[in-house]
Amino acid sequence: MIRELSEHEIDALHYELLVKDIVAAAEKLPPFPDIAWKIISRVKNMAPVKEIEDIIRYDPAVMAKILQLGNSAYYGRQYDVRSLKEAIVLIGNKRLIQVVMAACAIRYFGSGRSKDERELWEHSVATALIAEIVARRLNYNGILTLYTSALLHDIGNTILNLYSRIYLQSSLREMMGDSDIVRSERRALGIDHQELGGMIARNWKFPSDITTAIEHHHDPEKAGQFEEITSLVYVADLLAVTFKKKNEERRNKEIDPESDPVLKKLNIKREMIDDIKVEFEVGMEGVRQALSAV
């Protein structure tokens, strides 16, 4: 005789199947492009510009981004940049790696046509820019690793947003507002964007520090030996959300550095946050234009 399942058992089975489906979708994401690691290794080994140029030419999307950035007002260029070589020299090694990482990452954030896709991509870029600013002010050495972690901290949302639209007919952020998004995701879909992002980063064989920062950016105290970089991603994410809300004149509670344990531990005070906001606003528009989809 077949026993009828209870409502609780049906819900548990539903969550189990849904989580398996979400994880399977994440595992099917194409590998992170090899061009990123090739460029990073060449730059670190101070390879000739011609060698770097030859690698970039094989990826038209990345090449377009570099030319676009080279001609952007963000770099205050004095004349039109007509060649890839000129753009590489103008941008410089550190910024070149950032542009390559951004150009590789944008393909995972959808076409950018929907509001969710545009907002997720802009938030990711804003978080990366703020992370870089914060790192400079705190004399943190691993800026490129931090930039990559911040840029991809919400990569799990590229999958989770799709499933929330399918199963809930709305994005989780629209439904939950300013409540605990991680808890809301787990309650609604059985998994949160941090955990999913960590899975994706491991599948891409990213270094442990980047993977951990992505997986614990809402709770850096769980990051173990990588708590510092994870805390910096946490701060950048927090400030990116706060600055956006202020600019859109939404009602928003001010950040209190004294009551936030992560800000307090990093000795980030109100004056520094105000200065970061000014520097961020100066740079964000140029970065947004330069890294927008071509």
Sequence and secondary structure as in RCSB ss.txt:
>XXXX:A:sequence
MIRELSEHEIDALHYELLVKDIVAAAEKLPPFPDIAWKIISRVKNMAPVKEIEDIIRYDPAVMAKILQLGNSAYY
GRQYDVRSLKEAIVLIGNKRLIQVVMAACAIRYFGSGRSKDERELWEHSVATALIAEIVARRLNYNGILTLYTSA
LLHDIGNTILNLYSRIYLQSSLREMMGDSDIVRSERRALGIDHQELGGMIARNWKFPSDITTAIEHHHDPEKAGQ
FEEITSLVYVADLLAVTFKKKNEERRNKEIDPESDPVLKKLNIKREMIDDIKVEFEVGMEGVRQALSAV
>XXXX:A:secstr
      HHHHHHHHHHHHHHHHHHHHHTS    HHHHHHHHHHHTT  HHHHHHHHTT HHHHHHHHHHHTSGGG
T SS   SHHHHHHHH HHHHHHHHHHHHHGGGS  S SHHHHHHHHHHHHHHHHHHHHHHHTT S HHHHHHHH
HTTTTTHHHHHHHHHHHHSS HHHHHTTS HHHHHHHHHSS HHHHHHHHHHHTT  HHHHHHHHTTT GGGSGG
GHHHHHHHHHHHHHHHHHHHHHTT       TTT HHHHHTT  HHHHHHHHHHHHHHHHHHHHHHS  
